[in-house]
């Protein structure tokens, strides 16, 4: 029990609630509300007042970042849960767990809290609440990258929920399983779980937020398969749903929309999307990061691209979805840069291109050979041409030897000189061939 709770209680009445609201500071309000929920009365009015007091207390503790007190509150309220309907108990428990989630740096506390509540609900045989808390626990484990434990939990939970045919919960669990398999790089199973979620969603009314989550996951999987046009349409649907709800996920949907435009070589459309009425609402570092990448892509500049990665590291490299496509985007930029550099030439030396692009020669040569094989441009790496030049130089040396050999008293001296000249020519011919 929290130290904030006083031994004397206040009657669970509207006057007590008003007194808490009129308190000088949050600490006093919290103290009053603790005393209200300690009222032993179990009348209908008192129970309703205590429910309001719990909601207000939860809000105050959340604003004050008192995560540990929220955890203790759930333990303290267990006798109260015994006298109210199970549906209201579920609402209060989930509300407090959600409140803890709003406090930064409480990931481990949330996991511990959910495990405690799972044990309590199992002991109290509250199946409906237990399944939802377990689903929340699986989501937290996924965020913490504890994939093995999350997969074990989801596997047993899915079987149980399918037997009960709770389709709304099944949609959530299938979506979680899809995200988990995607994190484990198992794309076929991720797609299968998403299909199962869509099938369950088609049989019931799905809230807009949940439908947006389905569309967002669909876009992520299509983007992983390089089907960026289809992915864009799903991200757009998710963005509209989240934007209407003012959900923070809207910014991620917009970010992935812009990524898709860049990946299909339509980086010029990024500015138009950002400057639209819907896009202007979400101006900030995430949008600026994608605009910087789009500018680098439009200018086919590796230097600008690397600058964008450095300036917006948290928005680009630390985003697991965007980060998956950065390598592909870098290769695309490298190819476009190479194409831009070799366009003016009918023949050009690889060393010269490597100096212009500021990359190692072997790296540039390997990339050019790959681009030729992939038919990104028509060309050849003319190593044979260098051999023809050397043979021509050799014929010149033989002719010179025939002309001026009488002038040398020592043939050995001339041969030594010719050998040195030949070496020099071998060094110069590749540069000017």
N, C-alpha and C positions, 0 to 999 in steps of 0.2 A: 504494500500500500504506500502511496506517495506521501512524502513528508508534508506536502501542501494540504493534505486532508486534515481537518480539525475534528476533534472528538465530538463536538456538538453539531447537530445537523440543522438545516433550515427546512421548513415545510415546502413540499414540492407544489408551489403555486405560481401563478403568473406574476405576483408581486415579487417573489424571490428572483424570478428571471429578470424582471425590470431592475431590481436592485443590482444585479450583476452587470447589466448593460450600463448603468449609471455610475459604476465604480470609477475611481480616479485613474487606475492603470490596469494593464492586462493581468498582472499578478493578483491583484485584488479580485478581479472578475473570476479568475480561475479558482481562487480559494472559495468564493461564494458558490460557484457551480459544483465544486466537489462536495460541499456541504448539502446542496440540494439533492444530489443523487444518492446521498446517504440516508435520506428520509425512508424509514421502514414501511411507510404506508403503501398498500398495494391496490388502492382504489383506481378506477379507470382514469379519473382525472389526474391523479398523482402519477400514474404510469405514463400518460401522455406528456405531462410536464417534464418528467425525467428524460423522456426521449428527446425532447427539445433541448434540455440542459446538456445531454450527452453530445448532441450535434454542435451546440455552441462551444462547449468545452473542447471538443476536437478541433474546431476552427481556431480557438485561441492558442492551444498547444502547438498547432501547426505553424501559426504565425510567429510564435516564440521559438520555433525549432527545437521543441522538447520531445524528441523522438522516443527516448527511453520512457518518459511519462506516458506517452500514448500506448506503448507496449504494456506498461503496468496497469493502465486503465482497462485494457481488455481482460486482464486477469481479475481485476477487482469487480468487473461487471458480470462475472459468471453467475453469481446468485440471482442477479436481475434477469439474466437470460432465461432462467428457469420459470419465470412467471409471465413472460410475454410470448406471443406467437413466434414460431420458428422462422417465419418469413421476415419478421421485424428484426429478429436476432441476426439473420443473414445480412440484412441491409446495414445494420450497425457495424458488424464485424468487417464487412467489405469496405465500408466507409472509413473506418479507422485505419485499415491496411492501406487504402488509397491515400489517406492523409500522411502516413509515414513515408510513402513513396514521394511525396512532394518536397520532403526535406532532403537537401543535398547530402551525399556521402553516407546514405543509410542502406546501401545494398545488402551488406552482410546482416544488418539488423532485420531487414525485411525477410530474408531467407529464414533466419532463426525464428522470427515471429510466425511466419507461415507454417513452419514445422511444428511449433507449439500448438497452433490452432488445428492442424491436421490431427495431432494426437488427441486433443480435446474433443473434436467433432467425432472421431472414431469411437472414443469412449462413451460419448453421449448418443451415439448412433444417429447423428445428423448427416445423412448421406448427401442431401442436396447441397448443403454448405461445404462439406468436406471436398466434394468434387470440384467446386469452384475455387476453393483455396488451393487445392492441388494443382489446378490449371495455372493459377497465379504463381505458385511456387515453381512450376516448370518454366514459365516465362522468365522468372528471375534467374534461375539456373542457366538458362540459355544466354541471358545478358552477361552472366559471369563466366561464360564459356566452360561451364561444367557439363559438357555434352553427354557424357556417359550416364550420369545420374538423371539428367533431364530426359534422355531417351528411355531409360528404364521406367521412369515415372509415367511418361506419356503412353508407353506401350500398354501398361496395365490399365491406365485410365480410359484409353480409347475403347478397349474391350468392354469395360464396365458401362460406359456411357452408351455404346451402341446397343447393348442389351436393353437399356432403359429407353432408348430411342429419344433422347433429349437432343433434338437437332440443333437448337440454338447453341448449346454448350459444345456440341460436336463440331460445329463450324469453327469455333474458337480453337478447339484442340487440334483439328486437322490443319488449321493455319499455322499453329505453333509447330506441329510436326514438319510441315513444309519448310518453315524457316530453319528448323534444326537440321534437316537433311541438306538444305542449301549451304548452311555453315560447314557441314561435314563434306561438302563438295560432291554430294550424291544427287546429281540433277534428276535422274529418272524417278527416284523416290520422292524428291521434292515436288515434281510435277504431279505424281500420282496422289500425293496428299492434298495438293491444291485442287485437283479434280474432285476428290472426295468432299472437300469443303464447299466447292461450287454446287455439287449435287445436293448436299444437305441444305444449302442456302436456297436453292430453287424451290424447295418444298415448304418454305416458311417465309414470313416477313423478316427481312434482315434490316436492322437499323442502318442509317446512312454511314455512320462511322465504321461499322463492321464491313459494309460493302466497299467502302473506300480502302480498307485494309486488304481486302481480297484483290481489288484492282491493283493496288500498290505491289503486292507480292507477285501478281501475274506479270506486271511490267518488269519487275526485277528478273524473273525467270526468262522472259523473252529477250531481255537485254543480254543475259548470259549466253543465249544462243545466237547472238549477233543479229537478231531480228528487231532492229531498233525502231522501225516504223510502227510495228505492232506494239512494241513496248511504249512508244510515245503516246499512243492512243489510250493505253491503260493508265499511264501516269497522268494524262490529262483528266480522265474520269475521276481518278483518286484526288487530284488537285481540286477539282470542282466540289467534290463531296466534303473534303476537309476544310476548304475555304469557307463554304457555307456554314460550317459548324465552328469556324474559327479555331480549328484544331492545329496544334503545333506541327503535326505531320504534313501540313500543306506545304511548308517550306521545303521539305525533303522531296515531295512530289514535283514541285516546280524545279528544283535543282536537277532531278533526274530527267525531266522534260528537256531542259537545256542541254544536258549531257547527250541525250539521244540526237538532238539537232546537230550537235557538233560531230557526232560519230557518223552521221549520214552525209557529211560534207555540206551542211546547211547552216554553217556558223553565222552567216549574215542574218539569219532569222532570230538569233538570240536577242539582239537589241530590241527588235519589235515586240517580242514576248515580254521582255522586262518592262518596257515602256507602256504596255497595255494597262487598262484599268485594274485588272486582277493582279498583274505582276507588280505594280507600284506599291501595293500593300505590304510586300515582303522584301523591300529593299534592305540590304544588310550585307554582312560578310559572306554569307553563303552565295548570294546572287552575284556579288562582286567577284568572288572566286571563279564562278563559271563564266562570267563576262571576260575576265582576264584570260582564261583558257581559250575562249572563243576568239578573242583578238589575236592571240598567239597562233591559233590554227589558221585564221584568215590570212595572216601575214606569213604563214609557213615559216615561223621563226622558232627554232629550238631554244634560242637564248631567252625569248619572252616566255616560252613555255616553262623553262626551268625557273625563271623569276617568279612566275605565278605559283609554282609548286612551293617555292621557298616562302613567299609572302603569305600564302593561304594554306599552310601546312595542315592545320587542324580541320579546315573545311574540305580539303582534297585528299591528302594521304591518310588522314585518320578516319575518314568515312569509308567503311568497308565496301560499300557498293561502288562508289566512285573509284576507289583505289583499284578495284578489280579491272577497270577499263583504262587506267592510266598507262599501263604498259603498251596496250594496243594503240592508244592515242599517240604515244611517243613514237612508236614505229611508223604510224601514218605520217606524223610530222616529219620524221627523218626522211621518209620516201619522198614527200612533197618538196622538202628542202633540196634533196639531191636532184630531183627533176628540175627544179628552178635553176640550179647551178649548171647543169649540163645542157639545158635548152639552147643556149647560144652557140654551142660548139658542134662541129661535125666530128672532130677528134679532140680529146682532152686527156691530160695525164691525171691518173688517180691521185698522185702525190699532191698535185695542185688543188684538186677538189677537197682532199683531206685537210689541207692547210686553210682553205676558205671556210670550211664547216667546223674546223677546230676539233677534229676527231682523229683517232689513230688510223693509219693507212690500211692496216689489215681489216679493221672494222668496216671501213668504207668499202673496201674491195669485196668483202663478204656480203655486205648488204646490196651492193650493185649486182653481184652475180645472182643473188636471190631474186631481186626485182626483175632481172632479165628472164630467169626461169619462170617467174610468175606472170610474165608478159606485161609488166607494168610500163615498160617502154621497149622499143626495138633497138638493140645494140649488141656489141660484142666486146669482150675484153681482149684486146689485140696484143697478146703476148707473142704470137707468131710473127707479127710485123716487126717486132724488135729483133728477132732472129734474122729476118731478111736484111735488116739494116747492118747487123754485124757481119753477115756474109758479104755484103757490098763493100764494107770497110776492109774486109780481108782481101778482096780482089784489088782494091786500090793499093794496098800495101804490097801485094805481089807485083803489080805493074811498076810501082815506084822502085822496088828492089831490082827489077830487070833494067830500069833506066839508069839508076845511079850506083849500082854495085861496082862498076869499074873505078869509081871515085874513091872507094874505101879500100884501104890497104888490108884491113882485117874484116873478114866476113863476120866473125864472131861479134865484133863491136856493133855492126849494123843489125845483126839479129837481136842483140840485147836492146838496141834502140827501138827496133820495130816492135819488140815485145812490149816495151813500156808504152809506146804510142797506142798499141792495140788495147791495152788495159784502159787508157784514158778514153778511147772511143767507146768502149763498152760501158763506161760510166755515163757518157754524154748522150748516147743514142736513145736510151729510154726517155730522157727528159725532152728531146726534141723530135722524137719519132711521131 
